[in-house]
Amino acid sequence: MTGTAFVLGASGQIGRQAVQALASDGWQVTAASRGGGTDTGWPPGVRTVRVDRADTAALAAALGDGCDVLLDCVAYDAHHARQLLSLADRIGSAVVISSAAVYKDEQDRSFDTQDEPDGSPRYPVPLPETWTTVDAGPATYGTRKVELEQTLLAAGGELPSTLLRAGAIHGTHSPLPRELYFVKRALDGRTVRVLPYEGSSRFHPVHASNIAELVRLAARTPGSRVLNAGDPRVPTVAEIGAAIDAVLGRTTETVLVDGPPPAPTVGNHPWGLPHPMVLDMSAAERELGYRAVTTYEDSLPETVAWLARELEEHDWKERFPLPARLSDEGDEWFDYAAENAWLAQRS
């Protein structure tokens, strides 16, 4: 069954792919974003509308007579959940993007405790949707996402909602492209890299097109559920670095460190989990018939080419303000001077 689909946050990384997937599947799609823009990859017939989801009246007006399915790519907390529920009389079902950051381990460790002594979570491998989560509340990104999930799931009879717990999202148009770490280093001429935890860190990636496939399948099978969203394989950070080198035709010496980063800004990369996060995808396969449309490695050439173009045309801190802010706050990815000093001391 297809019908009318409304995508909120259509200009973002996930929204672009989801609009394309839904429209190609036969849905009559309205792509809503603050800028009201379009994308060259979308099929003909996609309607665009400008709307700020913070303005509920404007969102209601944009919905008009309603839609059969609404995808919300930009919902973060209980307030957004209640906003959707206030419009439930004109929405058949919803698909809402959540996050794997909701999980905690048996010692109450989560992404929120990573900076504390012994604060890195130790999850089961693979990690199922039935595992415990952090408490709902307004304090952090993860607790707000739990608020969002619980509010919508409690009102499943009013608005059936599929919540997708996404891993480390990758692909073009990312506001926080982790691959920037390796691509920029290569283009800057760095011939060595330092990887803590012996390069074994694993943080389940998910390409935006695989999330879009889950959206497409959930739209066809409405229900109230929580599902993980991940790629079919979880490479180590050492494998990711080698794969990006291969795309760029570069060779980089990798220095493996047994343990955490050897200095505050040396070996500090965006996959730096000391213990693996590997999501269990069996529920999505069982309930929706999910099969990934791409792998991490197969998607890399497009992502790397996009990043290379952006770095050539823009100052990286202006083009990617989120990783730039992390850098300014001390979570530095490109402190070459500190790295050189540590390498010299090591030799």
C-alpha positions in Angstrom: 0.0 0.0 0.0 1.2 3.5 -0.8 -0.5 6.9 -0.5 0.5 10.3 0.6 3.8 10.8 2.6 5.0 13.9 4.4 8.7 14.2 5.2 9.6 16.7 7.9 13.3 17.6 7.7 13.5 16.7 4.0 16.6 18.8 3.3 18.7 16.9 5.8 20.9 13.9 5.3 18.2 11.3 6.1 15.3 13.3 4.6 16.9 13.6 1.2 17.3 9.8 0.9 13.9 9.1 2.4 12.1 11.4 0.0 13.8 9.6 -2.9 13.0 6.1 -1.5 9.3 6.9 -0.8 8.7 8.7 -4.1 10.4 5.9 -6.1 8.1 3.4 -4.2 5.0 5.1 -5.5 4.2 7.5 -2.6 3.0 11.0 -3.3 5.6 12.9 -1.3 5.6 16.3 0.3 9.1 17.4 1.2 9.0 19.9 4.1 12.0 21.8 5.4 12.8 25.3 6.8 14.2 26.3 3.4 11.7 24.5 1.3 14.4 23.3 -1.1 14.6 20.4 -3.5 17.2 17.8 -4.4 18.4 16.8 -7.9 18.1 13.2 -7.0 14.4 13.3 -6.3 12.0 11.8 -8.9 9.5 14.2 -10.6 6.3 15.0 -8.7 7.8 15.6 -5.3 6.1 18.6 -3.8 8.2 21.0 -1.6 6.9 23.2 1.2 8.7 25.6 3.5 7.8 25.1 7.2 9.5 25.4 10.6 8.4 22.5 12.8 8.7 24.8 15.8 5.5 26.5 14.5 2.7 24.0 15.1 0.1 26.1 13.3 2.4 26.3 10.2 3.0 22.6 10.3 -0.7 21.9 10.5 -1.3 24.2 7.6 1.4 22.4 5.6 -0.2 19.1 6.4 -3.5 20.3 5.1 -6.0 17.4 4.9 -3.3 15.1 6.2 -1.1 12.2 5.0 -1.0 8.5 5.2 2.5 8.5 6.7 4.7 11.2 8.2 8.4 10.8 8.6 9.9 13.1 11.3 13.7 13.4 10.9 14.1 16.3 13.4 12.1 15.2 16.5 14.2 15.3 19.7 12.0 15.2 22.8 8.6 14.8 24.4 7.5 18.2 23.2 7.9 17.2 19.6 6.1 13.9 20.3 3.2 15.8 21.8 3.2 18.1 18.8 2.8 15.1 16.5 0.1 13.7 18.7 -1.8 17.0 18.5 -2.0 16.4 14.7 -2.8 12.7 14.9 -6.2 13.1 13.4 -4.6 13.9 10.1 -1.7 11.5 10.2 -2.2 7.8 9.4 1.1 6.6 10.9 4.5 8.0 11.7 8.1 7.0 11.4 10.4 8.9 13.7 14.2 9.0 13.9 15.6 8.1 17.3 19.1 7.2 18.3 21.3 4.3 19.6 22.4 6.8 22.2 19.4 5.8 24.3 21.0 2.5 25.5 22.8 2.0 28.8 24.7 -1.0 30.1 24.1 -3.1 33.2 26.2 -0.6 35.3 24.1 2.4 34.1 26.9 3.5 31.8 25.9 5.2 28.5 27.1 7.7 26.0 26.4 10.3 28.7 29.0 8.8 31.0 31.9 8.3 28.6 34.0 11.2 30.0 33.8 9.8 33.5 36.4 7.4 34.9 35.5 3.9 33.7 32.4 5.5 32.2 32.5 3.8 28.8 29.5 1.5 28.3 29.9 -2.2 27.8 27.0 -3.4 25.7 26.1 -6.9 24.7 27.1 -7.8 21.1 24.8 -7.6 19.3 22.6 -5.1 21.2 18.9 -5.7 20.9 16.0 -3.2 21.1 14.8 -4.9 24.3 18.0 -3.8 26.1 17.7 -1.1 28.9 17.8 2.6 28.1 18.7 5.7 30.0 15.9 7.3 32.0 13.6 9.7 30.1 14.2 13.3 30.8 15.3 16.7 29.4 19.0 16.5 30.5 20.8 15.0 27.5 20.4 14.0 23.9 19.8 10.4 24.9 17.4 11.1 27.7 15.4 13.4 25.4 15.2 10.7 22.7 13.8 8.3 25.3 11.2 10.9 26.2 10.3 11.1 22.6 10.0 7.3 22.2 8.0 6.7 25.3 5.5 9.5 24.6 4.8 8.2 21.1 4.7 4.5 22.0 2.3 5.2 24.9 -0.1 6.7 22.3 0.2 4.0 19.8 -3.5 3.6 19.5 -3.8 7.2 18.6 -0.8 7.4 16.3 1.0 4.2 15.3 4.7 5.1 15.3 7.9 3.3 14.3 11.0 4.6 16.2 14.3 4.0 14.4 17.3 3.9 16.7 20.0 4.9 14.3 23.7 4.2 14.8 26.5 6.4 13.4 24.8 7.9 10.4 27.1 8.4 7.3 26.8 9.5 3.7 26.6 12.8 1.8 25.1 16.0 3.4 26.1 14.9 6.9 26.4 17.8 9.4 28.9 15.6 11.4 30.7 13.5 8.8 33.0 11.2 10.8 34.8 10.3 7.6 36.1 13.9 7.6 38.7 12.7 10.1 40.4 10.5 7.6 39.7 12.4 4.4 41.0 15.7 5.6 44.1 14.1 7.0 44.9 12.5 3.7 44.3 15.6 1.7 46.5 17.5 4.2 49.3 15.2 3.3 49.4 13.3 6.6 51.2 9.9 6.1 50.7 8.5 9.6 47.8 8.1 12.0 47.5 7.1 15.6 44.6 4.8 16.6 43.9 4.0 20.2 42.5 0.6 21.4 44.6 -1.0 18.7 42.3 0.3 16.1 39.6 -2.1 17.1 36.8 0.5 18.0 33.5 -0.4 16.4 30.5 2.0 16.4 27.7 0.6 14.3 27.4 2.7 11.1 24.2 3.2 9.1 24.1 4.8 5.7 21.3 7.3 5.2 20.0 5.2 2.3 19.6 2.2 4.7 17.6 4.3 7.1 15.5 5.4 4.1 14.9 1.7 3.3 13.7 1.1 6.8 11.4 4.2 6.5 10.0 2.8 3.2 9.3 -0.6 4.7 7.8 0.9 7.9 5.5 3.2 5.9 4.1 0.1 4.1 3.6 -1.7 7.5 2.4 0.7 10.1 2.8 -0.2 13.7 4.0 0.9 17.1 7.5 -0.4 17.5 11.2 0.4 18.1 13.8 -0.9 15.7 17.5 -0.5 15.4 18.9 1.0 12.2 22.3 -0.2 11.0 24.4 -1.3 8.1 24.9 -5.0 7.5 28.5 -5.0 8.8 30.4 -3.1 11.5 34.0 -2.4 10.5 36.7 -1.4 12.9 38.1 2.1 12.8 41.3 0.6 11.4 39.3 -1.0 8.6 37.5 2.3 7.9 40.8 4.2 7.6 42.2 1.6 5.2 39.0 1.7 3.1 39.1 5.5 2.8 42.8 5.3 1.9 41.9 2.8 -0.9 39.2 5.2 -2.2 41.7 8.1 -2.3 44.6 6.0 -3.6 46.7 6.8 -0.5 48.9 4.8 1.8 49.0 5.7 5.5 51.1 4.2 8.2 48.9 3.2 11.2 50.4 3.4 14.7 48.3 1.3 17.0 48.1 2.2 20.7 47.1 -0.4 23.3 44.6 1.6 25.4 43.1 5.1 25.2 44.5 8.1 23.2 48.1 8.7 24.4 47.5 12.5 24.7 44.4 14.6 24.8 44.5 15.5 21.0 46.5 12.5 19.7 44.5 9.6 18.3 41.2 11.3 19.2 38.9 10.1 16.4 35.1 10.1 16.1 34.7 6.3 16.4 36.7 6.1 19.6 34.7 3.6 21.7 36.8 1.3 23.9 34.1 -1.3 23.8 32.0 -2.2 20.7 28.5 -1.0 19.9 27.0 -3.4 17.5 23.3 -3.2 16.9 21.1 -6.3 16.5 19.3 -5.9 13.2 17.3 -9.2 13.4 14.1 -7.5 14.5 14.0 -5.2 11.5 14.7 -8.2 9.2 12.0 -10.2 10.9 9.3 -7.6 11.2 9.8 -5.5 8.0 11.8 -7.8 5.8 14.7 -5.3 5.9 17.7 -5.9 3.7 20.3 -3.2 3.5 20.6 -1.4 0.2 24.3 -0.6 0.6 27.3 -1.5 2.7 29.7 0.9 4.4 32.5 0.1 1.9 30.3 0.3 -1.1 28.9 3.7 -0.1 32.3 5.2 0.7 33.4 6.5 -2.8 30.4 8.8 -3.0 30.9 10.1 0.6 34.6 10.6 0.1 34.2 12.4 -3.2 31.6 14.7 -1.6 33.9 15.5 1.3 36.8 16.2 -1.0 34.8 18.6 -3.0 33.6 20.4 0.1 37.1 20.7 1.5 38.4 22.0 -1.8 35.7 24.7 -2.1 35.2 25.8 1.6 37.1 26.3 4.8 36.3 23.1 6.8 35.3 24.9 9.9 32.8 27.1 8.1 31.4 24.1 6.1 31.2 21.7 9.0 30.5 23.8 12.2 29.6 20.8 14.4 33.0 19.1 14.2 34.6 22.5 14.2 32.9 23.2 17.5 34.1 20.0 18.9 37.6 21.0 17.9 37.2 24.4 19.6 36.0 22.7 22.8 39.1 20.5 23.0 37.9 17.4 21.1 40.5 18.1 18.4 40.7 15.8 15.4 43.6 17.6 13.5 46.2 18.6 16.1 49.1 17.7 13.9 51.7 19.5 16.1 50.7 17.4 19.1 50.8 14.3 17.1 54.2 15.1 15.6 55.6 15.7 19.1 54.2 12.4 20.4 55.5 10.5 17.4 59.0 12.1 17.8 59.0 11.2 21.5 58.0 7.7 20.8 60.8 7.1 18.3 
